[in-house]
């Protein structure tokens, strides 16, 4: 698991890593597009460049997923809609670890269906690079990345600016991203510091409310500051973190007249986290503690405050010369303002939530491993679920907690340059929160849908081979099938929970023509529960000439007409041309 230091091939959960090489060669220009190339993930974008996007894992909702940056949880108490606001530029990312399935016992709240951990660049070398890109819809991008390696420290600074007139009325955007990272020493102790700021301003034609609401507009700001270090004494590893996360969201219904309807929400989260692991006589022990204070200031949701405490423990037990591993674990979370029972007297013990889980693995040989896991998890309602009020949407202060039991069985095979992962899972989720109504003219109302049983199958495989001296070829294929069984519901219309990707095929083919030219072709085929089907193909090619790198990206080559959510039409065929120059 991500707490105990175990290689992804050795643990007994579904963990997938997108490497730095795959990120660099990908046709994606942002994290939303990158994650769309992973089967089992459903990134529902509204508009171009992932300006607004929601993250769904294995058919759950966007509120049931957790995003982490260098292991720091950056969920937002207002709504999971803001999860992807905090993503980072691809240039500063080392790798992305994707945990699919119930990660509640590892992370507690929000990791209901899985978690995504963005890990920032590790090795900082001396380099300055400039990147200019232009393309369809008058897209313009400029990025500068500076890396300095000093005697006792290093520094990475990245600034990204993206803007576009939009691919249809009121879909223009301006996006500024700033990232800084430094590793330095204090009294011989290595400290790592990160800071990130992401501001987006965009026209939101039909993004929310109904498709007829063509004049919506939104501005978001997401910021994070984190400090972390690692203490090692004998075999004991202690990793403390200190962090602050801020999110600001300003939404207006009529861009040309904000006074008609305007929301402003500002959330802050301050936290300290300490994780420790140590080998012992039976395997490896991991413990952790995460204490955070959350506040929200909102003209719609009111002023809210919450203290959260998450305690975590797991023990990996090895049997039969490490052929069999068993890892029971438990997370206990305390919320100062949420009780285990509705309208129940609030005190410390009534406000505790238990997330038990267990993993079991059997290593048949060095290349093949079978695994299974089971986990129980909760999700408390967001402040939007509880308190939101607009002409089209109403919260519900009487919402119950979401709960789920997830079971999974899978295998991992890795030999030479070939890898195969396969899993079957079932999630029995009940009291699920969705926005529903019986009459199309009525507003959406947050409600606990009775029960959803989700059965899923996933397959991913990758093969790397070589043609000639330089010609590395890399093929990745993924398949996901989701079957939702909805039990006891009386609602005619549902807003979020019931349109998962029933069938999903993803494929990427990366190939090098010679040492200067490399190309990537990516394929996505999707069939949703509402029977909508679409296929999207993207292509990227790069040419290196000394310090210059030229790139061409062709998106949606087939000019497919499709939408990923809320009937928002996605861009048709479009292209980007880029030039990158490394100063040294």
TORKOL-28204 format. One record per residue (C-alpha): residue number from 1; residue in three letters; x, y, z. Coordinates in pm, whole numbers. Layout:
<rs>
R  resi  resn       u       v       w
R   NUM   ala       X       Y       Z
...
</rs>
This chain:
<rs>
R  resi  resn       u       v       w
R     1   unk       0       0       0
R     2   unk     112     363     -31
R     3   unk     181     377     348
R     4   unk     409      77     390
R     5   unk     693      97     138
R     6   unk     598    -192     -93
R     7   unk     660    -214    -467
R     8   unk     338    -205    -670
R     9   unk     408    -554    -801
R    10   unk     433    -693    -444
R    11   unk     120    -546    -287
R    12   unk    -224    -708    -300
R    13   unk    -436    -419    -421
R    14   unk    -501    -274    -767
R    15   unk    -230      -9    -814
R    16   unk    -124     123   -1154
R    17   unk     161     366   -1221
R    18   unk     191     611   -1511
R    19   unk     566     664   -1552
R    20   unk     749     984   -1644
R    21   unk     835     841   -1986
R    22   unk     469     762   -2055
R    23   unk     368    1114   -1943
R    24   unk     625    1277   -2174
R    25   unk     523    1070   -2476
R    26   unk     149    1090   -2414
R    27   unk     -85    1279   -2646
R    28   unk    -223    1449   -2332
R    29   unk    -143    1810   -2244
R    30   unk    -296    1796   -1893
R    31   unk    -370    1546   -1614
R    32   unk    -740    1509   -1708
R    33   unk    -652    1391   -2060
R    34   unk    -374    1167   -1927
R    35   unk    -603     986   -1681
R    36   unk    -862     930   -1955
R    37   unk    -618     683   -2110
R    38   unk    -652     448   -1810
R    39   unk    -929     187   -1815
R    40   unk   -1143     203   -1502
R    41   unk   -1111     580   -1479
R    42   unk   -1383     804   -1618
R    43   unk   -1282    1170   -1650
R    44   unk   -1593    1360   -1750
R    45   unk   -1477    1689   -1898
R    46   unk   -1676    1996   -1974
R    47   unk   -1500    2186   -2251
R    48   unk   -1141    2190   -2377
R    49   unk    -813    2151   -2188
R    50   unk    -983    1995   -1884
R    51   unk   -1083    2339   -1754
R    52   unk   -1359    2165   -1562
R    53   unk   -1345    1791   -1516
R    54   unk   -1482    1535   -1272
R    55   unk   -1297    1219   -1166
R    56   unk   -1488     891   -1144
R    57   unk   -1322     559   -1054
R    58   unk   -1487     224   -1124
R    59   unk   -1832     373   -1169
R    60   unk   -1846     563    -839
R    61   unk   -1920     933    -815
R    62   unk   -1680    1229    -827
R    63   unk   -1733    1276    -451
R    64   unk   -1610     920    -387
R    65   unk   -1256     972    -514
R    66   unk    -948    1119    -350
R    67   unk    -665    1319    -508
R    68   unk    -326    1344    -341
R    69   unk     -17    1546    -428
R    70   unk     302    1392    -290
R    71   unk      79    1198     -51
R    72   unk    -105    1509      72
R    73   unk    -485    1474      56
R    74   unk    -634    1767    -136
R    75   unk   -1005    1686    -121
R    76   unk   -1246    1980     -93
R    77   unk   -1522    1985     173
R    78   unk   -1752    2189     -51
R    79   unk   -1774    1943    -343
R    80   unk   -1581    1679    -537
R    81   unk   -1634    1897    -845
R    82   unk   -1321    2086    -733
R    83   unk   -1096    1778    -706
R    84   unk    -932    1826   -1047
R    85   unk    -879    2202    -993
R    86   unk    -563    2111    -801
R    87   unk    -389    1909   -1073
R    88   unk     -34    2005   -1171
R    89   unk     135    2073   -1509
R    90   unk     270    1756   -1670
R    91   unk     622    1903   -1681
R    92   unk     661    1881   -1302
R    93   unk     518    1531   -1251
R    94   unk     747    1232   -1186
R    95   unk     471     969   -1193
R    96   unk     106     913   -1105
R    97   unk      -3     623    -884
R    98   unk    -364     509    -926
R    99   unk    -521     298    -650
R   100   unk    -849     146    -768
R   101   unk   -1096     -10    -527
R   102   unk   -1179      76    -168
R   103   unk    -881     269     -32
R   104   unk   -1073     369     281
R   105   unk    -853     175     521
R   106   unk    -545     346     375
R   107   unk    -675     702     344
R   108   unk   -1011     714     523
R   109   unk   -1271     964     399
R   110   unk   -1321    1016      23
R   111   unk   -1120     714     -96
R   112   unk   -1450     531    -145
R   113   unk   -1375     396    -494
R   114   unk   -1006     481    -522
R   115   unk    -731     741    -501
R   116   unk    -491     918    -738
R   117   unk    -150    1026    -606
R   118   unk      43    1278    -821
R   119   unk     412    1253    -733
R   120   unk     622    1556    -827
R   121   unk     958    1547   -1003
R   122   unk    1226    1378    -796
R   123   unk    1558    1438    -972
R   124   unk    1612    1808   -1036
R   125   unk    1898    1882   -1278
R   126   unk    2039    2210   -1412
R   127   unk    1815    2314   -1697
R   128   unk    1599    2597   -1826
R   129   unk    1339    2524   -2093
R   130   unk    1088    2739   -2279
R   131   unk     778    2599   -2445
R   132   unk     543    2777   -2689
R   133   unk     230    2616   -2835
R   134   unk     -49    2737   -3062
R   135   unk    -345    2576   -3227
R   136   unk    -716    2546   -3298
R   137   unk    -970    2779   -3131
R   138   unk    -686    3031   -3106
R   139   unk    -522    2828   -2831
R   140   unk    -199    2981   -2704
R   141   unk      33    2838   -2443
R   142   unk     361    2947   -2294
R   143   unk     559    2762   -2030
R   144   unk     895    2813   -1864
R   145   unk    1065    2558   -1641
R   146   unk    1381    2637   -1444
R   147   unk    1578    2372   -1259
R   148   unk    1882    2452   -1047
R   149   unk    2097    2205    -861
R   150   unk    2296    2380    -586
R   151   unk    2545    2249    -332
R   152   unk    2304    2167     -48
R   153   unk    1970    2226    -220
R   154   unk    1784    2224    -548
R   155   unk    1504    2431    -697
R   156   unk    1236    2368    -958
R   157   unk    1012    2653   -1078
R   158   unk     746    2616   -1345
R   159   unk     501    2867   -1488
R   160   unk     230    2779   -1742
R   161   unk     -13    3010   -1921
R   162   unk    -292    2871   -2142
R   163   unk    -570    3061   -2313
R   164   unk    -823    3011   -2591
R   165   unk   -1119    3188   -2752
R   166   unk   -1315    2864   -2715
R   167   unk   -1446    2606   -2961
R   168   unk   -1805    2735   -2940
R   169   unk   -1989    3028   -2783
R   170   unk   -1878    3105   -2424
R   171   unk   -1615    2833   -2387
R   172   unk   -1312    3065   -2380
R   173   unk   -1059    3014   -2101
R   174   unk    -751    3158   -1933
R   175   unk    -542    2935   -1711
R   176   unk    -235    3025   -1502
R   177   unk     -35    2757   -1323
R   178   unk     262    2820   -1096
R   179   unk     464    2548    -925
R   180   unk     774    2556    -707
R   181   unk     964    2275    -538
R   182   unk    1284    2276    -335
R   183   unk    1479    2009    -153
R   184   unk    1714    2146     112
R   185   unk    1882    2057     441
R   186   unk    1832    2190     792
R   187   unk    2093    2059    1036
R   188   unk    2163    1767     804
R   189   unk    1795    1674     771
R   190   unk    1653    1662     415
R   191   unk    1338    1874     379
R   192   unk    1115    1889      72
R   193   unk     889    2190      11
R   194   unk     627    2233    -260
R   195   unk     395    2518    -354
R   196   unk     136    2528    -631
R   197   unk    -120    2778    -755
R   198   unk    -374    2711   -1031
R   199   unk    -619    2978   -1152
R   200   unk    -884    2912   -1415
R   201   unk   -1129    3156   -1572
R   202   unk   -1368    3008   -1823
R   203   unk   -1699    3041   -2001
R   204   unk   -1923    2754   -1895
R   205   unk   -2179    2719   -2175
R   206   unk   -2419    2447   -2055
R   207   unk   -2164    2311   -1803
R   208   unk   -2408    2309   -1511
R   209   unk   -2783    2360   -1459
R   210   unk   -2936    2270   -1798
R   211   unk   -2779    2275   -2148
R   212   unk   -2998    2583   -2214
R   213   unk   -2793    2785   -1960
R   214   unk   -2541    2908   -2217
R   215   unk   -2410    3218   -2035
R   216   unk   -2265    3061   -1721
R   217   unk   -1915    3163   -1612
R   218   unk   -1671    3037   -1349
R   219   unk   -1340    3130   -1189
R   220   unk   -1150    2886    -967
R   221   unk    -829    2911    -768
R   222   unk    -655    2614    -607
R   223   unk    -340    2642    -396
R   224   unk    -127    2407    -192
R   225   unk     183    2448      26
R   226   unk     348    2141     176
R   227   unk     657    2054     380
R   228   unk     773    1696     426
R   229   unk    1075    1501     545
R   230   unk    1180    1143     619
R   231   unk    1349    1025     937
R   232   unk    1526     689     932
R   233   unk    1654     521    1247
R   234   unk    1770     164    1201
R   235   unk    1473      18    1009
R   236   unk    1212     261    1140
R   237   unk    1090     511     878
R   238   unk     892     819     992
R   239   unk     744    1060     737
R   240   unk     593    1383     877
R   241   unk     407    1631     654
R   242   unk     271    1979     716
R   243   unk      33    2126     457
R   244   unk    -219    2395     367
R   245   unk    -473    2366      85
R   246   unk    -703    2644     -34
R   247   unk    -979    2644    -295
R   248   unk   -1182    2938    -423
R   249   unk   -1475    2912    -660
R   250   unk   -1677    3198    -808
R   251   unk   -1974    3104   -1027
R   252   unk   -2221    3333   -1203
R   253   unk   -2532    3223   -1393
R   254   unk   -2525    3513   -1639
R   255   unk   -2173    3620   -1733
R   256   unk   -2292    3960   -1859
R   257   unk   -2495    4025   -1539
R   258   unk   -2341    3859   -1229
R   259   unk   -2600    4021   -1001
R   260   unk   -2870    3776   -1122
R   261   unk   -2710    3476    -948
R   262   unk   -2358    3448    -803
R   263   unk   -2190    3198    -572
R   264   unk   -1856    3250    -396
R   265   unk   -1703    2969    -190
R   266   unk   -1361    2972     -19
R   267   unk   -1235    2662     161
R   268   unk    -915    2616     362
R   269   unk    -758    2304     501
R   270   unk    -460    2304     740
R   271   unk    -314    1968     834
R   272   unk     -30    1772     987
R   273   unk      30    1409     899
R   274   unk     280    1155    1035
R   275   unk     321     808     885
R   276   unk     562     544    1014
R   277   unk     659     195     907
R   278   unk     895     -66    1047
R   279   unk     971    -431     975
R   280   unk     895    -672    1258
R   281   unk     905   -1045    1329
R   282   unk     599   -1124    1115
R   283   unk     632    -870     832
R   284   unk     588    -495     822
R   285   unk     388    -258    1041
R   286   unk     248      76     922
R   287   unk      81     340    1137
R   288   unk     -28     693    1061
R   289   unk    -206     997    1199
R   290   unk    -356    1289    1006
R   291   unk    -505    1586    1191
R   292   unk    -664    1867     991
R   293   unk    -885    2171    1032
R   294   unk   -1127    2256     751
R   295   unk   -1320    2579     705
R   296   unk   -1562    2701     439
R   297   unk   -1687    3052     380
R   298   unk   -1974    3069     131
R   299   unk   -2258    3304      42
R   300   unk   -2471    2997     -43
R   301   unk   -2357    2726     200
R   302   unk   -2282    2948     501
R   303   unk   -1970    2946     719
R   304   unk   -1867    2594     821
R   305   unk   -1584    2451    1032
R   306   unk   -1472    2096    1086
R   307   unk   -1188    1920    1267
R   308   unk   -1085    1583    1121
R   309   unk    -862    1317    1274
R   310   unk    -762    1006    1079
R   311   unk    -571     723    1249
R   312   unk    -444     435    1041
R   313   unk    -278     101    1117
R   314   unk    -192    -198     901
R   315   unk      27    -505     941
R   316   unk     167    -698     646
R   317   unk     223   -1060     744
R   318   unk     444   -1284     527
R   319   unk     406   -1664     519
R   320   unk     579   -1950     341
R   321   unk     900   -1766     247
R   322   unk     698   -1460     142
R   323   unk     487   -1659    -105
R   324   unk     171   -1562      85
R   325   unk     105   -1218     230
R   326   unk    -186   -1106     446
R   327   unk    -243    -739     529
R   328   unk    -525    -649     768
R   329   unk    -571    -277     823
R   330   unk    -800     -24     984
R   331   unk    -855     350     953
R   332   unk   -1050     538    1220
R   333   unk   -1176     886    1133
R   334   unk   -1325    1151    1360
R   335   unk   -1535    1439    1225
R   336   unk   -1623    1712    1474
R   337   unk   -1954    1791    1304
R   338   unk   -2075    1451    1179
R   339   unk   -2220    1173    1392
R   340   unk   -2249     805    1298
R   341   unk   -2626     835    1328
R   342   unk   -2860    1096    1194
R   343   unk   -2973    1351    1455
R   344   unk   -2772    1155    1712
R   345   unk   -2613    1329    2006
R   346   unk   -2271    1449    1894
R   347   unk   -1978    1342    2108
R   348   unk   -1631    1209    2043
R   349   unk   -1724     839    2032
R   350   unk   -2041     888    1825
R   351   unk   -1834    1083    1571
R   352   unk   -1587     799    1505
R   353   unk   -1597     604    1179
R   354   unk   -1421     270    1121
R   355   unk   -1283     164     782
R   356   unk   -1162    -198     810
R   357   unk   -1005    -387     523
R   358   unk    -781    -680     439
R   359   unk    -558    -784     149
R   360   unk    -444   -1136      67
R   361   unk    -181   -1228    -191
R   362   unk     -31   -1552    -323
R   363   unk     285   -1544    -532
R   364   unk     272   -1844    -765
R   365   unk     622   -1765    -900
R   366   unk     847   -1464    -954
R   367   unk     628   -1342   -1240
R   368   unk     271   -1425   -1136
R   369   unk      72   -1319    -831
R   370   unk    -291   -1373    -733
R   371   unk    -452   -1130    -492
R   372   unk    -781   -1044    -329
R   373   unk    -899    -772     -94
R   374   unk   -1206    -659      90
R   375   unk   -1279    -316     239
R   376   unk   -1561    -129     411
R   377   unk   -1587     244     366
R   378   unk   -1799     554     432
R   379   unk   -1844     894     276
R   380   unk   -1989    1184     467
R   381   unk   -2201    1431     265
R   382   unk   -2021    1737     125
R   383   unk   -2136    2083     228
R   384   unk   -2293    2116    -118
R   385   unk   -2489    1792     -61
R   386   unk   -2618    1929     269
R   387   unk   -2677    2298     222
R   388   unk   -2676    2406    -147
R   389   unk   -2970    2609    -269
R   390   unk   -3038    2737    -623
R   391   unk   -3334    2752    -862
R   392   unk   -3219    2420   -1014
R   393   unk   -3060    2231    -722
R   394   unk   -3138    2179    -353
R   395   unk   -2925    2023     -80
R   396   unk   -3063    1811     203
R   397   unk   -2959    1853     567
R   398   unk   -3106    1511     652
R   399   unk   -2873    1308     431
R   400   unk   -2730     986     572
R   401   unk   -2374     862     521
R   402   unk   -2282     668     210
R   403   unk   -2149     320     285
R   404   unk   -1996      44      75
R   405   unk   -1838    -299      98
R   406   unk   -1594    -369    -186
R   407   unk   -1452    -711    -275
R   408   unk   -1187    -774    -541
R   409   unk    -999   -1067    -690
R   410   unk    -717   -1023    -938
R   411   unk    -386   -1130   -1082
R   412   unk     -64    -952   -1175
R   413   unk     185   -1090   -1425
R   414   unk     518    -927   -1503
R   415   unk     792   -1082   -1716
R   416   unk    1067    -901   -1904
R   417   unk     889    -628   -2103
R   418   unk     537    -768   -2071
R   419   unk     286    -696   -1794
R   420   unk     -72    -806   -1741
R   421   unk    -320    -704   -1472
R   422   unk    -670    -844   -1441
R   423   unk    -935    -798   -1173
R   424   unk   -1297    -873   -1088
R   425   unk   -1466    -661    -824
R   426   unk   -1802    -604    -659
R   427   unk   -1906    -293    -468
R   428   unk   -2225    -307    -265
R   429   unk   -2298      59    -196
R   430   unk   -2601     184     -11
R   431   unk   -2748     515     103
R   432   unk   -2571     659    -204
R   433   unk   -2623    1034    -246
R   434   unk   -2736    1156    -585
R   435   unk   -2938    1447    -717
R   436   unk   -3274    1319    -835
R   437   unk   -3626    1425    -931
R   438   unk   -3948    1274   -1060
R   439   unk   -4066    1575   -1260
R   440   unk   -3834    1728   -1521
R   441   unk   -3957    2079   -1434
R   442   unk   -3866    2042   -1063
R   443   unk   -3521    2120    -915
R   444   unk   -3269    1845    -845
R   445   unk   -3284    1731    -480
R   446   unk   -2997    1560    -294
R   447   unk   -3124    1221    -175
R   448   unk   -2996     884     -53
R   449   unk   -3065     638    -336
R   450   unk   -3125     300    -170
R   451   unk   -2854      70    -303
R   452   unk   -2627      19    -604
R   453   unk   -2446    -311    -659
R   454   unk   -2160    -261    -905
R   455   unk   -1991    -558   -1069
R   456   unk   -1678    -483   -1268
R   457   unk   -1407    -646   -1473
R   458   unk   -1076    -480   -1566
R   459   unk    -788    -585   -1783
R   460   unk    -471    -394   -1864
R   461   unk    -157    -507   -2042
R   462   unk     158    -350   -2169
R   463   unk     435    -473   -2397
R   464   unk     762    -301   -2482
R   465   unk     978    -424   -2769
R   466   unk    1250    -295   -3000
R   467   unk    1286    -269   -3376
R   468   unk    1644    -197   -3477
R   469   unk    1891       1   -3269
R   470   unk    1668     289   -3156
R   471   unk    1316     192   -3239
R   472   unk    1146     127   -2904
R   473   unk     781      33   -2939
R   474   unk     536      39   -2650
R   475   unk     178     -92   -2658
R   476   unk     -69     -51   -2371
R   477   unk    -425    -184   -2384
R   478   unk    -696    -152   -2121
R   479   unk   -1052    -279   -2093
R   480   unk   -1317    -209   -1831
R   481   unk   -1671    -341   -1800
R   482   unk   -1912    -208   -1535
R   483   unk   -2258    -340   -1461
R   484   unk   -2464    -133   -1215
R   485   unk   -2764    -291   -1050
R   486   unk   -2984     -25    -895
R   487   unk   -3211    -151    -620
R   488   unk   -3531      11    -491
R   489   unk   -3542     355    -643
R   490   unk   -3851     566    -703
R   491   unk   -3691     844    -906
R   492   unk   -3738     912   -1277
R   493   unk   -3427    1129   -1327
R   494   unk   -3077    1094   -1182
R   495   unk   -2799    1347   -1224
R   496   unk   -2471    1167   -1152
R   497   unk   -2455     815   -1020
R   498   unk   -2619     613   -1295
R   499   unk   -2431     680   -1618
R   500   unk   -2104     495   -1572
R   501   unk   -1883     375   -1855
R   502   unk   -2041      36   -1914
R   503   unk   -1770     -65   -2161
R   504   unk   -1438     114   -2204
R   505   unk   -1140      30   -2424
R   506   unk    -819     231   -2408
R   507   unk    -506     176   -2615
R   508   unk    -182     363   -2673
R   509   unk      92     281   -2919
R   510   unk     421     465   -2871
R   511   unk     686     416   -3135
R   512   unk    1023     566   -3226
R   513   unk    1095     606   -3595
R   514   unk    1459     688   -3518
R   515   unk    1651     858   -3237
R   516   unk    1503    1197   -3333
R   517   unk    1139    1117   -3415
R   518   unk     890     953   -3181
R   519   unk     513     928   -3207
R   520   unk     213     818   -3001
R   521   unk    -132     710   -3111
R   522   unk    -407     691   -2847
R   523   unk    -749     529   -2880
R   524   unk   -1051     557   -2649
R   525   unk   -1377     373   -2705
R   526   unk   -1660     433   -2461
R   527   unk   -2012     302   -2414
R   528   unk   -2212     457   -2133
R   529   unk   -2500     306   -1938
R   530   unk   -2739     533   -2133
R   531   unk   -2623     353   -2452
R   532   unk   -2422     649   -2587
R   533   unk   -2113     522   -2771
R   534   unk   -1816     713   -2906
R   535   unk   -1459     662   -3024
R   536   unk   -1185     924   -2994
R   537   unk    -839     895   -3154
R   538   unk    -547    1132   -3079
R   539   unk    -198    1148   -3229
R   540   unk     128    1313   -3127
R   541   unk     465    1326   -3296
R   542   unk     786    1496   -3179
R   543   unk    1109    1578   -3360
R   544   unk    1428    1654   -3165
R   545   unk    1692    1876   -3320
R   546   unk    1977    1952   -3078
R   547   unk    1819    2179   -2811
R   548   unk    1488    2214   -2993
R   549   unk    1191    1979   -2973
R   550   unk     908    2029   -3222
R   551   unk     571    1867   -3155
R   552   unk     240    1822   -3334
R   553   unk     -75    1701   -3156
R   554   unk    -390    1605   -3346
R   555   unk    -692    1560   -3116
R   556   unk   -1013    1378   -3207
R   557   unk    -886    1283   -3554
R   558   unk   -1218    1117   -3640
R   559   unk   -1403    1442   -3559
R   560   unk   -1638    1245   -3335
R   561   unk   -1943    1422   -3198
R   562   unk   -1979    1325   -2832
R   563   unk   -2032    1453   -2480
R   564   unk   -1890    1317   -2155
R   565   unk   -2135    1478   -1913
R   566   unk   -2440    1707   -1894
R   567   unk   -2485    1701   -2277
R   568   unk   -2187    1938   -2316
R   569   unk   -2053    1886   -2672
R   570   unk   -1680    1815   -2672
R   571   unk   -1445    1972   -2930
R   572   unk   -1426    1815   -3273
R   573   unk   -1097    1768   -3462
R   574   unk    -833    2016   -3342
R   575   unk    -457    2054   -3353
R   576   unk    -167    2200   -3156
R   577   unk     184    2281   -3274
R   578   unk     457    2333   -3016
R   579   unk     825    2423   -2993
R   580   unk    1043    2363   -2687
R   581   unk    1390    2503   -2637
R   582   unk    1627    2389   -2364
R   583   unk    1881    2659   -2286
R   584   unk    2126    2408   -2137
</rs>
